Amino acid sequence: MESFKRKTPEELLQSISKLHRGTLKIYIGPVSGSGKTYHMLREGNTLRQQGIDVVICAVSTLQRPETVEQLGDLERVPSIHWAKDGEKRKDLNLDALLERNPEVVLVDGLAHRNCPDARFPTRLEDIKFLLSKGISVITTVNVYELEGYTEIAQKMTGIAAECTVPADTLELADEVRLIDVTPETVLNRLAEGHLKGNKDASVFKRGNLGVLRELALRLVAEDVNASLTEHREEMGLVGPSGAAERILVTAQYHWNGSIYVRRGQQIAKRLNGDLLVVTFRNFRASMSKEAATFRRSMIKLVEKVGGRFDELPFQSRRKIPRTLVRFAEQNQVTRMVMGHSKHTRWQELWQGSIVNELLRITRGVDLFLVADSAENEGERVLPARMASTNEQQKYRRLSNEEVEEKIGRIKRGTFKVYIGAAPGVGKTYMMLRDGNDHLKKGIDVQIGLLETHNRKETFDQVGQLPIIPRLRTVYQGVNLEEMDTEAIIRTRPEVVLVDELAHTNVPGSKNKKRYEDVLEILDAGISVITTVNVQHLESLNDAVEQITGIRVRETVPDSILQMADEVQLIDVAPEALQHRMREGKIYAMAKVDQALSHFFKTGNLIALRELALREIADDVDERLESFERKSSLRGPWRRKEVIFVCVNSAPYAERLIRRGFRTAYRLKASWYVNYVAPHGGCSPELEKRLSELERLTVRLGGKFIVHEGTHPKQLAQVLAAKAGEVEATQLVIGQPKLSWWESLWQSSFVNRLIRLSRHMDILIVADYDRHKTL
């Protein structure tokens, strides 16, 4: 598409100027000691081995052994040394660098401020100068040194940055790479004395490390989202990408408008999404004094909660749905939030129903109806934080089952997961490097299962690590190999490395999935370090299919990630990953072209990267909340939530179950999946189908309930009554498939259930099988 499109004069000039400008890459991390300099130097060595002229200047290793080791034979251009308040500082020697004229310079501390008599006041300006001279720069920065995030970090942790860079600095970079690190890893490095030179001890509080890590993940996710939006616009794609949430609240200039905005804000925070608010206004008529007052307060509220406010022209009530749908498509909205209608069925038939029409015409957008609970609960919609149960639990005697469970947890091995957005990002490499680091410390580490995929860099990291032989089996006349779980447990290493957690074992194996083998190994008291890609998480299965068009068959339940002691993201920019692919470092050369035109397309990789960043950010937030943190980046949750998912036997049911799980997990709610059996019992085929749905529900931690058969017209009444019995606060149902005439005369099951459940929130999940996103 782009190859035939004529560039504008401005685009031509921009492209020409880029030819003369150096390339800027920024490594960003949560704190000093996260490994940014290590990875920068490692990349410098790799570039040097490829024949690129690389030098270093103003690089601070702080005598960390791993970082010093990475200096290798890299040429050092002397920096300018000076002191401030008795502390030694280093400035870039611009004259020496210009004289040397390397292709690439590696420099630490993007937020550094120079000596008062330097040519430029900041290192950022030094770097811009070098870039203008055709010298590429690779540099490092901490998340709390970026303006905007500096204020958030100080508010959440009390940590103040000595020097900062403008908030839009990352937009200057050709590539941004996050170096993710868990608090446990940083604290281990601190205990081993490898983080000398850090002045602010408050950084190294576990909670603060978690907050800064989450900020870094969310910052890079926002940066990736911007590039994804730009890419999709260039490709002419509309509609949501599948990687991020955009919440659209539609409200009126009325007292309940603020309720919907607040509820929309809460949803956007818990889903880590953007918030848009729209109202309809008749611009030809003057506003009443009351409406003008509500308008001012709504604009102020939307601004306060960080949303975007728009007014759409009101023409007639019947045109509202199509106007909303057009706005949603233009703004890549994933969920609309509005209030329940209070009209009767006859009023809806006579005046038209906005909700019914939206359900009929929306494509790929969920609809969220806010509970009409003002009569019972007043106007409060933002809930109080759950009360701590620590004090209540202190004196309660544990049951025998609880004692056994706690003993099991104590005996269980430590579990660490390296996760990435796609194959080839370096998960196995980092797992092996981690294993070798433990081996050097005298810990018994062995390889239980390794897939190098003939990648030389990965194989070179095996080093001295012993490999436990695989178990050989014959299946349908073919010799196959699997991880020998029994041999690992017999050998009893302290740590075992296991690649590709989502792998399905050979039929006839003791366990169907490799993650089940890993659970056995952990229960035997052996620690496990493993790898997995984000697309293999069960609850993300639908999002991954929407992004890539590929249904991933090998999955692991999200609970596996939740039970891990550490989850660490390996982040790589799509361009770098595609470059590795073209060099044959991921797949064999014969598969490269096919991979680049399918799964490894630029849009797919950007979206998967954003999905991974947001997922791990949410995981970090969940872990911080479990430590009773006083405030949450994603806001509070309700005092008690119960999610009630309604399914039938159609293929769409799995999507509803996964959505129910993700909603319940984020709201810390109990959740039920409910099916009403047909009158007269179930056929063998239906019994088999229900067993599949129950297995998925149980796998994700929910409860599957089959209710007794009833007449189809009574289905809504039965489910509404059952939801009431479990005190459900939110229903999750599928988008109805009736045509306009059918919905007009038959009143679908969904419409009847909505009318019976106005006291509850209702999430109506878009049917992507019927409405494919463009």
N, C-alpha and C positions, 0 to 999 in steps of 0.2 A: 504494500500500500504506500509506504513512505518513499520507495525508490522512484515512483512516478510523480510525486508531488513536487511542484516547483517551490523552491525556497524564496522567502521574501528577502529584500535587500538587507534588512536588519539581521535576519537569520544567517545570511551569507557572511556579513561582517563579523558576527559573533563566532561563526565556525572558523573563519580565518584567524581571528585573534586568539582562539584556543590553540591553534597550531604553534604559536610562539610562546604560549604560557606554560609554565611548569604545572605538574599534577600535584594536588594536595590530598594527602590521606591523613585522617585523624583517628587515632586509637583513643576510645573513651572508656573510662572505668568508674566504679563507684568511689574508690579511695586510692591513695598512694599504697603500693604494695599489692595491687590486684593483678599485676603482671603486664601492664601496658608497655613498659620499657623493654621487658624480656621479649615480648612478641614483636616489637618494633625492630629490635636488634636482630632477632631471628630472621625477620623478613629481609633486613638489610644484607645479611649473609647469603640468603637465597638469591637475591638480586645480583650480588657480586659474583656468585658462582655461575650466573647466566650471562656474565660478561658486561654487566651494567656498572658504571663508575659510581660508587657509593662512598660517602664520607660521613663521619659523625662530628657534631660540634655541640657543646653545652649539653651533653648527656650525663645524667646523674644516676649511677648504679647504686649509690648508698652502700656499696660493698656487700650487696646481696649475692651470695655465691652463685645462684642460678643465672642471675643477670650478668655478673662479671664474666661467667663462662661464655655467654653469647657475644661478648665483644670480639672474640676470635681475632682475625687479622684485619678487621675494619680500620681504615685509615682515619686518624683523628686530626681535625683542624683545630688548633689551639683556640680556646674561647677567651674572652676578656674577663678577668677576675676582679671583683671588687667586694666591698663589705658594707653591710648596713646593720647598725646596732650590734656589731661584733659577729655577725653571721656572714659566712662566705657566700657569694653569689656569682653566677656565670652569665655573661651576655654573649650573643652570637657575634663573631668577628666577621662582619659583613665584607670588609675590604679583603680579608684573607680568603673568604669563600668565593668572592667574585674573581679574584686572581686565580684560584685553584679551578674554578668553574666545573664542578662535578655535575653529573646527571641528576644525582639524588643526594640530599643531605638529611640525616636523621637528627632530630633535635627534641629534647624533652621540654615539658612545661609550657604549653601554649599560652597559659594565663600569666606568665612571668612579666614583671615590670622591669624595664632596663634602668641602668645607672642614669642619674639626672642629666649628665652631659652627653648621652648617647645620641646617635643620629635620629632614632625614632624612640618614642617613650615606651612602646610595648613590643613584646616578641611577635605578637600577631602582625604588627606593621612591618617588622623585619621579614617575616615570612611572606607577606604580600609583595614586598620588594624583591625577594629572591624569585618568587613565582613569575614576576614581570620580566625577570632577566632569563627566563627559560630554565630555571633550576627547580626541579621537583622537590617537595618536602614531605617527609613523614614525621608526624609529631604526636604528642599525647596531651590529654586533659582529663581532669576529674569532673564528674557531673555537677558537683556543687560549685564549680568555678564558672559555670555558665549563668549569666544574669537571667533572672526569672526563677531558675532552679536554686540559685543562691538563697533567695528569700524563703522558698519552701523548705530547703534543707535546714536553714537556721530555725525556722518555726517548729519543725518536727524534731530536730535533734539538738538544737542549741549551738551547732557548729557554724562558725563564720569563716568565709573564704578570705584569705589575705589579699589575693588578686583575682580579678574576674575578666571575662571576655564577653562581648555583646551576645545577646541571645541568638542572633541570626548567624553566628560564626559557622555552625555546621553546614549552612547553605552554601558556603564558599567551597566546601570540600568536594572533591570528585568521588571520594569514598569515605564512609564512616564505618568503623568496625568496633563493636562493643566487646570488651574483654569482661565477660561475666565471671564472678567469683562468689562462692558461698561464704557466709560469715565464719563457718567452721574452718575453711581453708585459711582465711586471713588470720584467725585467732591461733591456728596451729603454727603459721609462719611467725607470728609475734612471739609465741612461747618458745620457738626454736632460736630466737634472736636474729631472725632474718629481716626484721623491719626496723632496724635502727635508723635514726635520723628523722623520724616522724615526730613533729612537735606537739601535736594536739592529741593527747591521750583519750579524750572523749570520743574521738572517731572510732576507737576500738572497743566500744561497748557493743554487745551483740545486737541489741535492738537498733542502734544507730547504723550499724553496718547493713542490717536488713533494709532500713528505710532508704539509705543511699543506693543500695543495689536496686531496689524497686524503682527509684527515680531514674536511674540510668537505663533500665529496661524500657520504661515508659517513654523516656525522651527519644531513644533510638527508634522505638515503634512509631512515634509521631513523625519522625524524620522519614522513615520508610513509607509511611502512609502518604506523605506528600509526594514522594517519587512514584508511588503506585498510582495515585490520582493523575499525575502528569502523564504517566505511561498509558493509562487507559484512555485519557483524552486524545492522545496522539493516535491511538489505535481505533478511535471512534466508538469505544465501548461505553454503554450507559448502564445504570443500575448498580446495586451493591456488589463489591468485589468478593465478599465472603470472608474477608480477613478481619474487618473491623465493624463495629456497631455505630450507627448514626440514628439517634432517637429524635423523632419529630413529634412535638406536643402541639395539638390543636386546641385552642381555648377561645373563650369569648371574653369581652370586657364585662365581667360579672364577678361576683364575690368568690365563686368557686374556681375562677381562672388560676388563682395562685396555688390552689390545691393541685391542679393538674401539672403546673410548672414544677412544683416541688416534687411531685411523684416522678415526673419525667427526669428531674435532676438526679433523684435517688437511683433510678434505673440506669441512667447514663453512667453514674459513678460506679455502680456495682458491675456493669458490663464493660467499664473502661471505654466508653464511647463519647462521641460529641453530642451536644444538645442543641436542637433547633426548635424554636417556638414560633407558631404562626397564628394569626387571627384573621378573620374576614371583616372587611370594613367597606361600607358604602361611601365611596369618596365624593359622590354627588350630593349627599345629605350632610348637614352639620351634625356633630356629635352632641348628645345630651351632656349636661354637666356631670352627671353620675358616671357615664361611660368614659368621659375624658379623665376623670379621677382614677378609674380603674386602669385606663390605658397607661397613665403616668406610673402608677405603682407596679404594673406588670413589666414595663420597660426597665424600671429600676431593679426589679427582682431578677429578670433574665440576665441583666448585666452583672448583678451580684453573684449569680451562680455560674457565670462563665459561659452562658449560652449565646445564641444568635437569634435576633428577633426580626420577623418580617410581617408585613401586612399584605394580605392578598385581596384583590378586588372582589366584592360581593355583588353577584348579578342576580342569582336566584338560589333557593335552597337546593334544588335538584342538580345544579351545576357544581356544588361544593365538592362532591366526591371526585369528579374528574379533574378539577383544579388541584386538589390535594395529591392525586396520583401523579400528575405531571410534575408538581413541585418535588415529590418524593423521588421520582426518577432522575430529575435534574441534579438533585443533591445527594444521590446514592444513599437514601434512607433505608434502614433495615427494619425499623419498627415505628409504628405510629401509636401515640398515646392519646386517648380521649376519654371522655366520660361516658357512662352508660346512657342510653336513651331512656326517657321515662314515658315514651308513647306506648299506647296499647297497640295491638296488632291492627285494629281498624284505623287508628290514626296513622300508622305507618303506611297502610295501603292507600289512604287518602292523600297524605302530605308527602309521602316518600320517606324512606329510611336511609340515612347517611351510612350507617354501619352496614346494612344489607348490601347497598350498592358498592361500598368499598370492598366487601368480601367477594363480590362478583367480579370486579374489574382490576383489583390490585395484582401485581406480578412480583413475586418474591419479596413481599414486605409483610412482616408480622403485624398483627393488630392487637394492641393492649388496651383493654377497657378497665378504667379505674373504678374500684368498688364505690358504690354510693352508700357510704357509711356515716355520713354527717349526722344523721339522726341519733345513732348509737354512740359515736365516738367523738362528736364535735368536728372541728376542722383540722385537727392535728393529723398530719400524714407522715411526717418524718418521725420514725420511732425512736424510742430511747434505746441505748445500748443494753444488751443483756446483762443482767446482774451477775456478778462473779459468784460462782458456787463454791469457791475454795473454802470459805469460812464454814459453810454448811457441811462440806464433805470431810472436814478435818477430823471429826469425832465419830463418823459413821463407820461401823464395822464392815469390812469387806466380806462378800460371800465367798464360798470355796471356788466358784467359777472365776470370780474376779481375781482372787489370789493366784490361781493357776495362770490366768491370762497375763498378769503382771510379771510372774516368774518367767513365763515364756518370752516376754519382751526383754527382760534382763539378759536371758541366755542367748537371745537372737543376735546374729552377726550384724554389723553395720552395713547399710545399703546406700550406695551412691550411684546416681544415674547421670550420664552425659547425654544431653538431648540436642538435636539439631533440626534445622528446617528441611534438610534434604540429604541424600547420600553424598559423601565426598567433602563434607564441611570440616572434617578432622576429628570426629568423635573417638574413633578407634585409636588414632594417633595420641590424643590426650589421655585416653584410658591407659595405654601402654606407658606413656611418660609418667603418669601418676603411679603406676605399678612399679616402675624402675626407681622412682623417688622413695617409695616405701621399702623397696629391696635394699637400697643404700643405707637405710636406717636400721637394718637388721631384722625387718619384718618378713616372715615367710609368705611370699607372693608367688602364685603360680597361675598359668593361663589355662582356663577351663575350656574355652572355645574362642577361637580367633578367626575372623574372616578378613584377610588382607586385600582381597580382590586384586592381587598382583601389583599393589601399589608399593613402590620401592621405599618411599618416605615412611610408610606405615611399617613395612617389614624391618627397616633399619632400627625402629624403636623397640623391637623385641629384646635386643640386648642379651642380658644374662637370665632373662625370665624363663624358668622351666615350664614346659608344656605338658599337660596331662593328656595322654593319647586318647583319641576319640573312640567311641564305641562303633564297631562296624556291624551293619545289619544288611540283610538281603530282602528287598521288597520287589515283588513281581519280576524276579530274575535280575534285578539291578543292585549292585553293591553300593550302599549308602553309608554315610558317616553322621553320627550325632554326638552331642556332648555326653560324656559318660558321667552322669550324676552320681551313681553309686561309687565310682572310682574316686571322684572328688571328695565325697564324704568319708571314704576309707582313708584317703591320703591326709585329710584334715589340715590343709594349709590355713594360715591365719586369714589370708585374702585370696580370692579367686577372681580372675578377670573373665567376663562372659560377654561376648559380642552379640549384637542383634537380638535384643530381648523379645521382639514380637514374632520371632520365627515359630513356624508350626512344625512339630516333630513328625518323623516318619510314622505312618499308621502302624499301630501295634506297640508303640512306645508306652512306657508306664504313664507318662503325662502327655497330654495332647499338645501343650504349648511350652515353650522354653521358659516363660516367666513362672510357670508352675514348678519347673525344675529349680529355678532360682529360689523360690519360696522354701523348698525343701532344704536347699543348701543353707539358707539363712537360719532356718529352724534348727539346723545341726550346729549352730554357733560359728559358722564360717562367714566372714564378711565378703560382700560381693560389690564389685564395680562393673557397671554394665553400660550399654549404649542403646539408644532408640531414636527414631525420628518422630517429629511432632505429628505427622500424618497417621501414625499408628495408634494414637490415642482414640479409644472407642468413641468418646462423646464428640470428637471433632470429625468423625467420619463423613458426616453430611457437608460440613464446611469445606473439607478437602475435595470432595466430589464437585461441589459448586465451583471451587477455584480451578481445579485441574481437569474436570470432566472424567476423572478416573475414580472408581470405587475401590478403595484399599481393602483387601480381604483379610490381611493379617493385622490384627489389632490386639491391644492390651487394655484391660480395664483401667480407668483413671485412678482407681484406688492403689494401683501399683506405684504410681508416681507420688501419691499422697503419703504412702507408708515409707517412702525413701527418707533417709536421714539427710541426704544432700541431693539437690537437683541442680546441675550446672549446664547452662546453655553455651554451645559453641556457635558463635556468630560469624558468618562470612557474607560479604556483599555478593549479590547475584552475578555481577560482572566478573568478580574474582573466581566464583564457582564455575562459570561458563568457560573461563580461561583455562582452569584446571582440566575441565572436560575436553577441550580442544587439544590439550597436550597429552591426552590419554592417561591422565592420572586418576580418573574415576572409573571409567569403563574402557573396554577394549576399543581400539580405533574404529573397528567395524560398526560399533553401536553408537558412535558419537553423534552423527548427523540425525539419526532417528531420535535420540534423547533430546537434542537441542531443539528439535521441532515439535516435541511433545511435552513431557513432564518438565524438562529443563528450559522451557520458554521463559523469556525475561519476566513477563507478567505473572506467571505461576510462581517463580522463585521469589519475586518481591512480595507477593501476597502470602506465601508460606513463611517467609522470614518474619513478616509482621505478625502473623498468627502465632508463631513460636515465641516472639518477644512478649506479646500480650499474655499468652498462656503462662509463661514462666513468671511474669510480673504478678499475675493473679495468684500463682502458687506461693510466691514470696509474701504477698499480702496475707494470704490465709495462714501462713506459718507465723507471721508477726502477730496476727490477731490471736492465735492460739497461745501466745506468750503474754496475753492480757495487756497488749499495748493500749495506751490511753486514747490514741486517735488513729484513724484509718484513712489512708489515701483514697479509699473507695467509699468512704462514708459509712454511716450506721446501717443496721438491718433491723427488721421488726422483732419485737419481743418474742413472738411465736409465729412461725409460718408453717403451713401444711400445704403441700402441692398435690393436686388431684389431677392425674392425667387420664383422659378418656380416649380409648383406642378401639378400633375395629380390627378385622383380620387382614386388611389391605397392606400392601408393601410399605405404605406411608407410615404405618404404626411405629416402625423402628425410629423414624425421625422424631416422632412425638415423645418416645421414651427417652431418647438422648437429650432432647430439649428439656424434658421434665427433670432429668438428672442434673443438667448444668444449672438450671434455675434453682433447684433445691440445694445444690452444693454451694452456690454463691450466697444463698440466703440462710444457710445452716438449718435447713428445714427437713422434716420427715416428708417422704413422698410415696404415693401409691399410684400404681397403674391399674386401671379398672376396665373390665370388659364385661358386657352384658351378653350372656349366652342366648342364642335364638330359642324361641319357644319350641319345645319338642326335643331338645338335646343337641349334641354336637356330633358331626360326622367324624370318621377317623382322620380325614385330611385336616379338618378344623382342629381336632385335638392336637395333631402334630404341629400345626401352626401356632396354637396357643402355647405349646411347650417351648417353641423357639422364642416367643415373646417373653415368656416367664424367665427363660435362661438369661436373656439380655438384661431384663429388669434386675434380677438377683445379682448378676455380674456387676452391675453398676450400683448396687446397694439399696435398691428399692424393694417394695412389696407388691407382688402381682395378685390381683383379686378377680375372680370370675364370679359375677352375680347371676342369680337365677334368671332363667329366660322369661321374657315378657313380650307383649304385643309391641311392634315397632313404634306405634304412636305413644306408648308409655315410656319409651327409652329415656327421654329427657327428664321425666319426673323421677324415674328410678335413680338416675345418676345424681340429680340435684339432691335427692334425699340422702343418698349414700355419702355425698360430699359433706352434707350437714352433719352426719353422724361422726365423721372423723374431724370435724371443726376445720374444714379446709378453708384456706384464705385465698388460694389462687387455683383456678381451673386452667388446664392446658388442653386445648382441643385443636382439631385440624380444620383447615379452610374448607367450607362446603363446596361441593362440585355441581350444585344445581344451576340451571340456566336461569335467565331473568324471569321467564314465564313460570318455571317450576317454583322458584323462590317466592314469586308473587302469589300463587294459588295454593301451594302445598305447605308453605311455612316449614323450612327445613329443620332437622333435628337441632342444628347449631343455633338457629334463631330462637327455638323454644327453650333451649337450655340457657341461653343468654337472658331471656326474660325471667326465668325462674331463679337466676343467680346474680341479680343486680347488687346484692350485698357483698359479692366477692370480686376480686380482680380476675379478669379472664384474659388469657393469652391465646390468641388464635394464630396458629403457626402456618405460615405460607406454604402452599403446595407447589414445590419447585418442579414436580413431575408434570404438573399441568401448565405452569407458567414458567417457562425457561427464561433465566436472566440473559439478556443480550450480551 
